[in-house]
Every structure is written in structure tokens, then in C-alpha cells.
Amino acid sequence: MEIVVTGRNVEVPDHFRGLVEEKLVRLERHDHKIVGMEVELFHEPNRRQQKSCQRVEITGRGGCGAVARAEASAADFYAALDMAVGKLAERLRRSHDRRKPSRRDRVHASRLAADASAVALMEQAPPVTDTIPEPRSHDESLPDAELAELEEQWEAEYVPGRIVREKTHAAAPMTVDEALSRMELVGHDFYLFSCSDTGRPSVVYRRHGYDYGVIRLGG
């Protein structure tokens, strides 16, 4: 796994680069498909946030183009790094767990296999298998740092109800499971996508606990 550490107007010492590599290499146990990590360090410009003015942003990229992000701010870069790595590890773990079949899925797959075997004996039909698709390459992440920068720009003349950002993303069709995986990787509470099953714009979102919801536009 390639790891690149850069500083935005910040000099990164060699011992800190070594610490970053040591922590990020451990994340491979959550997802062996990660091919590269980009780590950026910079100072927060807001003086009112002096206790959390050192920021670390981590972007992980997979071989299929999938992206996972995490960022954190703290009083020093060491604490910010620990927080960002912890967030990224949790997002990778949740995405990995989503791709594993649950107990209900395993029971369902076993029943399908049993039914398929019975049909095969009568009709010589091939057995039915149930597979979970790999997530497609799609990134609709919205970095918190970018939002914070916009908020600071408009703070002096802020008027409630204004639209301060507009962005358009290319929407590759994907399934609900794939959209949930993308949402977990970027750590958002919702994810907008084009559903390959219905052909409609849809949104998956996080509910209480580990449950999710789906909203689809009607025609």
C-alpha cells in the first residue's frame, strides 16, 4: 500500500511520517483492496478554534476506484491523527461488515440452495446461487473542511436560508447495497445515487442504531 504524507504550509518531520505509516498499515486488515493512502496536515485558520486548530485529513483509495475518507482536528497533529485513523478504521469496518452475509442472508441462501437442489433432481436444472455484488466505483463525498471554509467566508454577512453551495455529481447506477457501502466509507448520514434496480434518483440514509432507510422519487 502506497502512503503519501503532505503538509499544507506545514513541514512534516520524518518521525511523524513513520508514525503515520505505522498506523495506516494496520488498516489493511479491514480492507485488503486499499492500494493507497493520502494524508494531509494543515492549520485551521479560525483563531477561535485554537484548541482544535491542527487538522489531519486521510483519503484511502481502492483498486476499483472506491474512496474512504476521514478527518479530525485537535490541539496537536498527533491527537488529530489518532482521531482520524480511528474514524477511518470504523468506516472501513462497517463497510466490510455490510459486505458479509448476515445470519438471515445465510439462512436464505441455504434455503435457496436446498430448493435448487430439489428442482435439479426433477428437471436437471442448475443450482441457484445467491451472491452479493461488489460495490462500484463511485465517490460523492463532501469534505467537512470544504464546508468549514465556506462557512467562514459567509460568516460576516450570513443571512439564514441562503444557498451557499451547489454541486453536480456524475451518477453511475448502483444497487442499494452498493450505495450503503459508499455511504459508510465516506462517513456520511445519507447518500444520493441513481438506483440500478428502479432507474430512479434515490437516497439511502442512516437511522437509529445500525438500521438504514431508502427514499425514492416517484414518477
C-alpha positions in Angstrom: 0.0 0.0 0.0 1.4 3.4 -1.0 1.2 6.1 1.7 1.8 9.8 0.8 2.0 12.4 3.6 2.0 16.1 2.8 1.6 19.3 4.7 -0.2 22.4 3.6 2.2 25.1 4.7 3.4 22.6 7.3 6.7 20.9 7.4 6.2 17.2 8.2 9.1 15.6 10.1 10.4 12.1 9.2 9.4 10.6 12.5 5.8 11.7 12.0 5.7 10.2 8.6 6.9 6.9 10.1 4.1 7.1 12.7 1.5 7.7 10.0 2.7 4.7 8.0 2.7 2.5 11.2 -0.9 3.4 12.0 -2.3 3.2 8.4 -0.7 -0.2 7.6 -2.8 -1.7 10.3 -6.0 -0.7 8.5 -5.3 -3.2 5.7 -6.9 -5.9 8.0 -10.2 -4.2 7.4 -9.9 -3.9 3.6 -7.1 -5.6 1.6 -8.3 -3.7 -1.5 -6.8 -0.4 -0.4 -4.0 0.5 -2.7 -3.1 4.0 -1.5 -3.5 6.4 1.4 -3.1 10.2 1.1 -2.6 12.1 4.4 -2.7 15.9 4.5 -1.8 18.1 7.5 -2.7 21.8 7.9 -3.5 24.5 10.4 -7.1 25.7 10.9 -7.3 29.4 10.1 -10.0 30.1 12.7 -8.4 31.6 15.8 -11.5 30.9 17.9 -10.7 27.1 17.5 -7.2 27.2 18.9 -7.9 24.0 20.9 -8.6 22.2 17.7 -6.5 24.1 15.2 -4.4 21.2 13.8 -6.2 19.2 11.2 -5.4 15.8 9.6 -7.3 14.5 6.5 -6.9 10.9 5.3 -8.1 9.6 1.9 -7.9 5.9 1.1 -8.3 4.7 -2.4 -9.2 1.2 -3.6 -8.2 -0.6 -6.7 -11.7 -0.3 -8.1 -11.8 3.4 -7.5 -13.7 3.4 -4.2 -12.8 6.2 -1.8 -12.8 6.3 2.0 -12.3 9.5 3.9 -11.8 10.6 7.5 -10.6 13.9 9.1 -10.2 15.3 12.6 -9.0 18.4 14.4 -7.2 18.6 17.7 -4.7 20.7 19.7 -1.8 18.9 18.0 -1.2 16.7 15.0 -0.6 13.5 17.0 -4.1 13.7 18.6 -5.7 14.6 15.3 -4.0 11.7 13.6 -5.3 9.2 16.2 -8.8 10.5 15.9 -8.8 10.5 12.1 -7.3 6.9 11.9 -10.0 5.8 14.4 -12.8 7.2 12.3 -11.4 5.7 9.1 -11.0 2.3 10.8 -14.6 2.3 11.9 -15.8 3.3 8.5 -13.8 0.5 6.8 -15.0 -2.0 9.4 -18.7 -1.1 8.9 -18.3 -1.2 5.1 -16.6 -4.6 5.4 -19.4 -5.9 7.7 -22.0 -4.8 5.2 -20.4 -6.9 2.5 -20.5 -10.0 4.8 -23.7 -12.1 4.6 -25.8 -11.8 7.7 -27.3 -14.8 9.5 -30.6 -14.1 7.8 -28.8 -14.0 4.4 -27.1 -17.3 5.1 -30.3 -18.9 6.1 -32.0 -17.5 2.9 -29.0 -18.7 0.8 -29.3 -22.2 2.4 -33.0 -22.4 1.6 -32.3 -21.3 -2.0 -29.7 -23.9 -2.4 -32.0 -26.6 -1.0 -34.8 -25.6 -3.3 -32.4 -25.5 -6.2 -31.2 -29.0 -5.5 -34.7 -30.3 -5.4 -35.5 -28.7 -8.7 -32.3 -30.0 -10.2 -33.3 -33.6 -9.3 -36.6 -33.2 -11.1 -35.6 -31.0 -14.0 -31.8 -31.3 -14.2 -31.7 -27.6 -13.6 -28.5 -25.9 -12.4 -28.5 -24.9 -8.7 -29.4 -21.3 -7.7 -26.7 -19.2 -6.0 -27.1 -16.0 -4.2 -24.2 -13.6 -4.4 -23.6 -10.1 -3.0 -22.2 -7.7 -5.6 -19.0 -5.8 -5.1 -19.5 -2.0 -4.7 -18.9 0.0 -7.8 -16.5 2.9 -8.1 -18.4 6.0 -7.1 -17.4 8.9 -4.9 -19.8 11.6 -3.9 -18.0 12.6 -0.8 -18.4 16.2 0.6 -15.3 17.0 2.8 -16.1 18.7 6.1 -13.1 21.0 5.6 -14.5 22.4 2.4 -17.8 23.2 4.1 -16.0 24.8 7.1 -14.1 27.1 4.7 -17.3 28.2 3.0 -19.0 28.9 6.4 -16.1 31.1 7.4 -16.3 33.1 4.1 -20.0 33.8 4.7 -19.9 34.2 8.5 -19.6 38.1 8.5 -22.7 38.6 6.2 -24.6 35.4 6.9 -28.3 35.5 6.1 -30.4 32.5 7.2 -31.9 30.4 4.3 -29.3 31.2 1.7 -28.0 28.5 -0.7 -24.2 28.7 -0.2 -23.2 25.7 -2.2 -24.3 23.9 -5.3 -22.6 20.8 -6.7 -23.3 18.3 -9.5 -22.0 14.7 -9.5 -21.9 12.1 -12.2 -24.3 9.4 -11.1 -23.3 5.8 -12.1 -26.2 3.4 -11.5 -25.7 1.2 -8.4 -27.7 -1.0 -6.1 -28.9 0.0 -2.6 -26.2 -2.2 -1.0 -23.6 -0.5 -3.1 -24.8 2.9 -2.1 -24.8 1.9 1.6 -21.2 0.8 1.2 -20.2 4.1 -0.4 -22.0 6.0 2.4 -20.2 4.0 5.1 -16.8 4.6 3.5 -17.2 8.4 3.4 -18.9 8.6 6.9 -22.0 10.5 5.8 -25.5 10.1 7.2 -27.1 9.9 3.7 -26.0 9.1 0.2 -27.7 10.2 -3.1 -27.4 7.8 -6.0 -29.1 6.5 -9.2 -30.8 3.1 -8.4 -29.9 0.5 -11.0 -33.0 -1.6 -10.0 -35.6 1.2 -10.5 -33.7 3.7 -12.6 -34.9 6.5 -10.2 -32.9 9.0 -8.1 -32.8 7.6 -4.6 -31.3 8.3 -1.2 -30.1 5.9 1.5 -29.8 7.3 5.0 -28.8 6.2 8.5 -31.5 5.6 11.1 -31.1 4.8 14.8 -28.6 2.1 15.6 -27.4 0.2 12.6 -30.6 0.5 10.6 -31.0 2.3 7.3 -33.7 3.8 5.2 -34.3 4.4 1.5 -36.1 7.3 -0.2 -37.0 7.0 -3.9 -38.6 9.6 -6.2 -41.9 8.6 -7.7 -42.9 9.2 -11.3 
